[in-house]
């Protein structure tokens, strides 16, 4: 049997050559693929979230893998309903989230391995969401690098996209390229497994459950039809002409300057030059020139169009018609807008976008007036409301205030939590042209709130803390202020917690032209090797069935205030691992509480 890495290569090659797949189902029951699926998702926090049967990743073993493999091989695998919860959205509404059982997650990950390897080479280069190795910044860089001279933005949002995916349409798309009835049946039963909400069963007549491991790749397969429609129909139809024709008025003035240069006085010459600058050299209303650009991230898409607004309305109508007739989805009329690129700003992936125009003054000796220095490039901006909403969580009565819920945390945890919020937003909005202005406001609010929180905890003044811990930190754009605290440790270098120290200047997002797939399997094989060794890491027993004990955070092991911690905790702390391979006896003792006292001899 070929290795799983060779299998992925073969699937990718067939996808690249657009060859159909056959006999795919037999790979789902491969134990090595199931173990790789476990290594891929087993360390996620969501792996410890319970489904409808209460099962989690804790207690994972080779025996469980063998059981799942046998059920798949015999065709007896039965999907369980997902546990549905609702998470709040910014607009006050809620989004349904389906949580599968752990075993279902494992099988879904194997399905994802196969579908992603095969379909990834076929996906559109204008699709960036839920794709390995790609992200929001790649989509934004595509816009900045390739969109120029755009007059209209068409902001697209599909209403309840994941809940509205039609099962029959999706299965027909899969059947076109995957000729394996058993595999298609497995996907169909997964989609129709239903959900439990408040212990009431509900049927899933449409949609892919948000929260499922395989849902993102299935959604991309579904929406790839929209990408292909735009690529093969709209882009050829609305892209014509190599460049704008010459503006007649500009050409007339230019000819006067060139042909009569020797007879013109200095005053007449400068007047004509100044008048010529008032007109574009190319005709912006050229009926023989059009440009259309497209980018999609998950269920949000953006089109940039150089042409009249009436044609932008036509493009929007054609997309609406395709979604309704072919994919049985609908556009959100509230969020699908046509925005003027120069006078208004479009919203996409948390950024504001606008076509930039900047004029520089010309000296009187060269005719005076204004000269266009930036014209038609797309600018990215941090929305004011995005920063204000973040700041609001750390303010009261219009001023930064302490976070009382952090007063019982350690100083190290308080500083690192504030820095985590700040660093995340700085890194995400680093491409914005107004990053320094907007993020400096956020830095001040977070910094003030941080110092007041520490001052409230230690009952001292905020000014004294700032004077004591203020440092200058070098960055690529010079030194900046930071708040730094050191925490001594016996025999080790001190722990450093720092807030700030980040440059707020705009940075280019560098990326390769050919993105390629990211990491398919888990980066480390350590977990797989520990299971295969069949050796308990607590009592040392060998040749026994091994189960893996999982925890969410290593910091939780040191809680409790006991003078001596249990042996299994010492092992996990020493290995710096959130997992430990133990025998069935030791695992039962850990969960029954018998290991909460002194370590076993």
N, C-alpha and C positions, 0 to 999 in steps of 0.2 A: 504494500500500500504506500502511495506517495506521501511525503511529509506534508504537514499542513501549510508550511511556507510555500512548497511547490504547488499545492492546491490553489492557494491565493494567486500565485503567478499565472497559473493556467486560466483561472476564472477571469483575471484582469485582461489577459491576452485575448480571450474569446470576446470579452466585452469591447475591447479596442477594435477588433475586426468585425464587430456586430454579428457574431455567430450565435445561434440559438443554443440554449443549455438543455441537456437531457440528463436524466438519472441524477438529479440534484439531491433528492431526499436521502439517499443512502449516506451522504456525508454528515447529515445532522446527528446521526447516532454515534459518530466517532468519539471515543472517550478522550482522545488527545485534544480534540476541538472543544469539547465541553470543559476540560480542565483549563484550556487557554481562555475560554469565556469567563470562567471563575476568576482567573488571575487578572483579567481585564477589569471586571466590575466589582470584585469582591472587597476591595478596599474603599469603595465609595461609601459616604455616609448613608446614602439611600439604601445600601445593602442591609442595613440594620433596621430599616423601616418595615413593619409587619404588614403583610397582605391579609386577605380574608381568613386564611388558615393559621395565622400567627407565626408562620415560618419565616426565619431570617437566614442570613448567611452564616450565623453562628452555628457551629457544629458540622460544618461542611466536611465531607470525607470522600475517599475514593469509592466507598460502598454506595454513597448516594449518587455519584456520577454513574456508576455501573447500573444502578436501578433506572435512572432516567434514560440511559443509553438503551437498555433492554426494552423499555416501554416504547421508545421511538422506533426501535428495530421491528417490534411486533405490530406496530401501528395502533397501539393502545393508549397513546398519549392523549390526555384530556386537559384542556385549558380550564383554569378556574376563573370565576368572575374577578374583576379588579375591584379594589376597595376605592370608592369615589369620595374625594373630599373637595372642598371649594376654597380657593385661595383668592384674596382680594386683589383687585386691579386699581390702577391710579384713578380711574373715573368713578370709583365707588361700586362698580359691579364686581362679580366674582368669575373666576375661571375654573371649570371642573378639571380635576387632576385625578387620573386613575393610577392606583398603585398595585402592580401585579404581585403575585406571590414570588418568593425567591426562586423556586424551581422554574416558574414561567419566565422570570427574567433571564435565567441561564439559557434556556432554549431560545428565547428571543435574541439573545446576543449572538448565538450561533447563526441564526437566520440573518442577522445583520452582517456578520462576517461575510457570508456568501453573497447577499444582495449588494453590499457596498463594494466588494471587490469586482463584481461583474458590471454594475451600472455606473460606477464612478468614472471610468474612461468615456462613457457615453453622455454624461451630463453636460449641460451647456456651460461654456466659459463665463456666461453672465450670471450664473447661479453661485451663491456664496454661503448660504445658510445650511447648517447641519452637514457640512462637508469636512472630511478629515484634512487638517492642515490649513483650512481657510477660516476667516473670521470677518468681523465687521470692518476692520481696518483695510482688509483686502478689497472689499466692496467700495469703500470710500476712496481708496487710492485709484481704483479703476475709473471712478468719476472724475477725480482731479486730473489724472494723467491724460485721459482720452476725450473728455467732453469739452468742447470749446465752441463759442459762438451760439450757445443754446439760448433760445428766447422764451421757451415755455417748459415748465416742469409738470409732468403728470404724475401725481402722487397716488399710488395704488394700494389699496388695502382690501383683502378678501374677507368678507364677513363670516365669522365663525368657520374659518377654513378647516381646521382639524376635526371639528365636530360634523362638518358637512360633507366630508369625502364620501363619495358614493362607492359602496363595496363592489357592486357589479362592474362599474367602470374601472376601478383599480384592479380587480381580478382579471378583467379582459386585457388590461395593459400588461400584466405579468404573464398571462397565457400566450401573448404574442411572441415572447422571447424565451419563456421557460416552459418547455414541453415535458412536464412531469406532473401528472395528476395528483400524486400523493403530496408533493410539496405545495401545490396550489390549494389542496384541501386543508392542509395544516394551517396555511395563512388565513384561509376563509374561516375556519373554526376559531382561530385566534381573534379575528375581527368581530365575530358574533358571540364571543364568550359571555358578554353582558357585564353588569356591574352591581355591586351591593352598596347602597347608601342608606344609613340608619337601619341596616339589616333588612332592607327591602330590595328585592331583585328587580333589575330593570334590563330590558333588552337593548342591545346596541345595533340599531338598524342601519346606522351610518357612522362614519367617522373613524379615526384612529385615536385610541386613548392617549391624551397628553400625559406623559409619565412613563409610557411603555418604552422599552429599549429599542424595539424595531420601528416605532412610530415615525421618527425623523426620516429614516431612509425611505419608508413607504410614502411619506408626504412628498419627498423630493421626486420619487418616481412618478407620482401623480401630477405634480406641478411642472415636471419636465415637459409635459405636453404644451403648457402655456409658453415655456421658453422656446420650444421648437416652432410654435405658431408665430411668435414675435420674430424669431430668426429667419424663418423661411418665407413669411408672408409680409409682415409689416416693415421690417428693415429694408428688403429689396424695393418695396413699394414707395417708401418715403426717404430713400437715400438716392439722390441723383445729382449729377453735376459735379465736376471736379473742384470748382471754386466759383464764387460770385462773379457775375459780370462786372465790368468797370462802371462806376457811377458816372453818368454823362456830365453832370455839373462839375464834379471833381476833375474829369478829363478835360473839360473846356478851360477851366482855370489853369490846369497844369500846362496845357498847350500854350496859353497866353504867356505864361512865365517863361517857358523854354524858347518859344519862337521870337519873342519880342524882348528878350533879356537885354540886348544891346541898346535898345531905344527907350527902355523904361528908366524913369528916375528912381532914386533910392526909395523915395516915399511911395511911389506907385508899386514898386517891386515888393516892399514889405507889406503893403496893403493887400496885394494879391495873395501873398503867402499866408497872411492871417486869414483871409477869406477862404482859402483852400482848406485850411485846418478845420473849418466849421463843417466840412462835408466828409463823409467816409469815402475812402478810395474805391470801395466795392459797393454795389447796390444791395442793400439789405433786403429789398423786396423782389429780388430776382426770382421769377416764377420757375426757372429751370434749375434752381438749387434748393435742395432740402437735405437736412441731416436729422437722423433719429438714433438715439442711444438708449440702452436698456440695461438695468441691473435688478436682480431679485435676491432678497435675503429672506428665506422662509416664506411666509405668506405676505410680506411687504415687498412691493416693487416700485421702481422709479424709472420714468422715461424722461429724457431730455430731447426737446424738439426745436429745430431751427426752421421756422416757417410760420404761416399765419395761424391765428387761434382757431379758425374754423376747421382747419385740418387737425389740430390738436384735439378738438371735440370729436372729430371722426375717429381718430385713433382710440380714444377712450371708449367710444361706442362699439368699435369692433372688438376690443378686449372684453367689454361687458358681454357682448353677444357670444363670443367664443366660450367664456367661462360658463354662461348659462346653458348653451346648447351642448357643448362637448364635455365639460367637467361637472355640470350641474351645481355650480357654485355661483355666488352673487357678490358683486362689489359693494362695499360699504359706501353709500352715497355721502355719509357724513365725513368720511376720511379720505375719499378719493377726490382730489382737488386738482384743478388746473391753475398753476401759479405762474405769474409773470416773473421770469428769472432775474430781471434787473431791478425792478421796483419792489418785489416781494421776496420772501424767503420760504423755501420749502423745508419740510421736516423729514428726515430719513435717518434711521438708526441713532436717534438721540441728538443728531447734529442739525443745525440750520444750514441750508445751502443757498447761495446766491451767485449770479454771474457778476463778476467784479468789473468795475470801471474806475480807473484812477487817472486824473489829469494833473500834469505838472506845469508850472508856470514857465513861460519862455521869456528870456530877457528881451527888453525893448530893442536892442541892437539886432536881434534876429526876428523881429516882427511882432513880438509880444504875444499876448493871448495864452491859450492853454494847448498843451499837446498831450494826446492820449499815451500813457505809459503802460497801463494794464487794461486790456480790453477783451472781454469774453471768457477769461479764465474762471473756473469755478472756485469760489471761496467757501471754506468750512468755518462755522462759527458755533460757539457754545451758547445754547439758549439761556436767556436770563432766568426763565422760570425753572429750568433744571437745577441751577445752582441755588436759587432761592428756596426751592423745596428741600434741598439737602440742608441748607443753613437753618431752616425753620425748626428742624428736629433738635437743634442745639441752642435755641434762643427762647426767651420769654420776655414779653413786653417790649419786643423790638431790640433786645440786647442779648449777647451771648451769656449763657448761664451754665452752672455746673450740672452734670448728669448724676442725679442722686442714686440711680440704680447701679452706678459703678463705684460708689463709695466703699463698698465692702470687698472690691477686687484689689489685687496687689498693684503696686505702682507700675510694675513692668507690664501687667495686663492692660492697665488703663492707657499707658502711652502707646503700646503697640496697637490697641484697638483704634485709637484716633488716627494713628499713622496709616493703618490699613485702609480706612475710609478715604483719607487724603490721597494716598499713593494710587489707589484704584482709579479715582476720578482724574488725577493728573495724567496717568498713563493713557486713559481712554480718550481724553480730550486734547492730547498732545498735538494733534494735527490741526487744531483750530487756529484761525488767524487772530482771534481775540482771546487766546488761552490765558495770557498773562493778566489781562484786565479782570476776567471773570474768576479765574482760579485764585487770584490774590485775595479777593473778597472771601472766598471759601476758606483759604488758609488762615485769615485773621479770625474768622468766627470759630473755627475748630481749635486754633491755638489758644484763644481766650477762654473758650469753654474747658479745654484741657487743664489749663493752669488753675482756673477757678475750682475745678473738680478736685485736683490735688490739694489746693489750699483748704477746701472744705474738709477734706479727709484728715489733713495734718493740723488743722486749726492754726493756720499762719496766713500771712498776706500773700497775695498772688505776685506782687512786685518782688518780694524777697525770693520766691521760687524762681522767677524768671532771671533775676540777676545771678543766682547761684548756678543755674543749669544752661544759661545761654552760651552757645558756641557758634563759631563760623565754620561752615562746611564747604569744601571746594566742589564745584560742579563744572560741567563743560562750558558754562557761560559765566564763570567767576564764582566768588564766594557768596553764600547766602546764609541767613540766620537759621538756627535750629535749636530745639529744646532737647537736651540729651541728659539721660540719667544712667549712672553706672551702678551695677549691683555686684559686689564682691562675692567670689566663690572660693572655697578652700581648695588649693592646689590646681585651680583652673583660672583661665583669663576671666575677667569680669563680664557679666552679661551687659549688653548695651541696648537701651531702649531709646529711640530717637523719634521726635516729631519734626517734620519739615526737612530741610536739607535737600530739597528737590528744585531743579530749575523749572520755572514756569514759562519759559520761552517756547515758541512753536518749534516742533521737530518734524522732520520728514519721516514718513513710515517706509522704511526700505524693505523690499520684498523681491523675490525672484520672479522673472517673467513667467516661467513655467512652474506653476505652483506644485503640482504632483500630489500624491496621496501622503498623508502623514503616517504616524505609527499605527499599524493594523492591530498587532498583538500587544500584550503588556510589555513594558520596558524591561522588567526584571523577571527572572525565572526562579528567584529565591523561594517564593511561596510554593511553587510546583515541586521543587526539589525537597522541601521539608515534608510535604505530604508523601512523596514517593519513598522517602527514607524509612518510613514506618518506625520512627523512634520518638518516644515521648520526650519533650524538652523539659519536663518537670521531674519525673521520676526516673527517666533513663531507660524505661522498658523498651525492648526492641522486638521486631516481628509481630507487632500487635496492631489492630485497627486504629487508625489515627483520625481524630477530629480536630478541626481548627477552631480555636476560641478567638472571637473578635471583640474588640472594644472600639469606641468612637475616638477617644483621645487618650494619649499617654498621660496627660496631666491629671486625668481622673484617678489614676492608680495611686497617687500620693495623697489623696484626700482621706479623711477618716481620723487623723490624729493619733494613730497607733504608734508605739515606739518601734515595733518591728513589723515589717510588711511580709506578706506571704511569699513563698518561694516563686510561685508562678508570676507574681508581679515583679520580683527582682529580675527574673529572666527577661521579661518584656522590656523593662526599663534598661537593662544592660544591652539588649539587642536593638533598642530604639525601634521596635516594631509594634504595630497595633494588632498583630496576629501571633498566635503561638500554637504549635502543633503538639497536642497532648493525647494520651490514651483515653479510652472511653471512661475508665475509672476516675482518672484525674479530672476529666471534664465534668463528670457528674458531681465530684466533690467541690469544684469551683462554683457551680451553680447552686449547690445546696448550702453553701456558706461554710463548709468545713475547712476551706483554705483561707478564711478571713482572719484567722489567728496567726500564731507563730508558724514559721516555715516547717515543713515536714523534715524529719531526720533522714 
